[in-house]
Amino acid sequence: MASNRPEVPLRKLMGPGPLNIHPRVFQALTSPVLGHLDPAHLEVLDHIGERLRMVFKTQNRITNATPGTGTSGMETCVTNLLEPGDRVLACVHGYFGDRIRQMAERQEAEITLIEGEWGKPTDPERVEKALKEGPYKVITLVHAETSTGVLQPMDEIASLAKAHGAMIILDTVTSLGGIEVKADDWGLDAAYSCSQKCIGCPSGLAPVTFSDRAIESAKKRKHPIRSWYLDILLLDKYWGSERVYHHTSSSTLCAALLEALLLIEEEGLENRYARHLKNHQALVAGIEAMGLKMAVSPEYRLPTLNTVQVPKGVDDVKVRGYLLQKFNLEIGGGLGAFKGKVWRVGLMGYSSSAENVLFFLSALSRALTLEGFNTDLKTGLDAAMSALDA
Ligand SMILES: Cc1ncc(COP(=O)(O)O)c(C=O)c1O
């Protein structure tokens, strides 16, 4: 009897995530299934915590990975730090900053919005002005806004938060493991990420880290933490020395996450940042030499997520459909205000490679030709290769 099981194609993943994974991470996914309280699994969790402290650049004891995707990390930070009536300064200049704002709203926090232009980071001067009119308990920010391809410079805002005694929740979903995150130097109180981007694992786990101050504030809440599942104090009883059952942690996913983190450790964080940067520079050189434009100015561009402007007259959906059908190549379309206006090209983790840059430029050039937009592919590839050789 013919099976009607759907085909699962092997794609080249170069969108906003997930990305392709290293063969060793693939192999780790076939590790034996273990019970969530099996000493061997608990040891894996401890190793994950240790490696995540390295990647977040923190000494925070409470550092591990919550079950669920990046949004579960976001919800863990928001739900534990905020309660009704808390004053929050929400910095929003893209789709994901707004998702944090929506979550804060559901906690009945009192929100002051700093809404910025899509394609630009939050201006520290606006943060300073708002903080002077505070006090605020928490500032929420996105380090790498995946909807726009913008990097949020953190040093100035971190010192402002410190000076005004505000806590920081930082989204590092598209930066952790690909761009430097300095949780302790920046004084972050809660930060989260996902497993499927620069970390290099499939989706399903969300790295989080909480400062001692954040934990103290969670303990002193007037209202109970609204989520049972994402209550950091309960999670700590499982991750920490008490080992109290909290949820049926997936040993296979955890084995894959640990393998991905070991790969990061072996490569070295600084080398990894440099690889992400070089491949990004090569992609930008190729794109610009082919007569296309980036959506973000150079000083704020993310090395991990490249937003390329869709040229006038070119059908965004057709191009992405062609790349997928013809070349098994996935790139992302625009979100929110950038819908139909940009392509989002991810160069993260294992997918951040010279061969992916060259493959993407070639496939895109063909797709554009079919749309009546001619590019000089040779010039583009030459520019990308020179950047790779630099
Ligand atoms: C910056 C940012 N924050 C949060 C999320 C949500 O993560 P997830 O889709 O893994 O739940 C994403 C997803 O791409 C993101 O890019």
The ligand as an SDF file (V2000), in Angstrom:
LIG
                    3D

 16 16  0  0  0  0  0  0  0  0999 V2000
   14.0930   38.5400   18.1750 C   0  0  0  0  0  0  0  0  0  0  0  0
   13.1380   37.4130   18.3590 C   0  0  0  0  0  0  0  0  0  0  0  0
   12.5250   37.2770   19.5300 N   0  0  0  0  0  0  0  0  0  0  0  0
   11.6660   36.2620   19.7570 C   0  0  0  0  0  0  0  0  0  0  0  0
   11.3820   35.3290   18.7790 C   0  0  0  0  0  0  0  0  0  0  0  0
   10.4420   34.2120   19.0530 C   0  0  0  0  0  0  0  0  0  0  0  0
   11.1140   32.9900   18.9740 O   0  0  0  0  0  0  0  0  0  0  0  0
   10.3670   31.6250   18.6010 P   0  0  0  0  0  0  0  0  0  0  0  0
    9.7920   31.7740   17.2340 O   0  0  0  0  0  0  0  0  0  0  0  0
   11.4820   30.6380   18.6740 O   0  0  0  0  0  0  0  0  0  0  0  0
    9.3190   31.4120   19.6190 O   0  0  0  0  0  0  0  0  0  0  0  0
   12.0040   35.4340   17.5470 C   0  0  0  0  0  0  0  0  0  0  0  0
   11.7300   34.4590   16.4690 C   0  0  0  0  0  0  0  0  0  0  0  0
   12.2640   34.5110   15.4010 O   0  0  0  0  0  0  0  0  0  0  0  0
   12.8990   36.4930   17.3380 C   0  0  0  0  0  0  0  0  0  0  0  0
   13.5350   36.6070   16.1710 O   0  0  0  0  0  0  0  0  0  0  0  0
  1  2  1  0
  2  3  1  0
  2 15  2  0
  3  4  2  0
  4  5  1  0
  5  6  1  0
  5 12  2  0
  6  7  1  0
  7  8  1  0
  8  9  2  0
  8 10  1  0
  8 11  1  0
 12 13  1  0
 12 15  1  0
 13 14  2  0
 15 16  1  0
M  END
$$$$
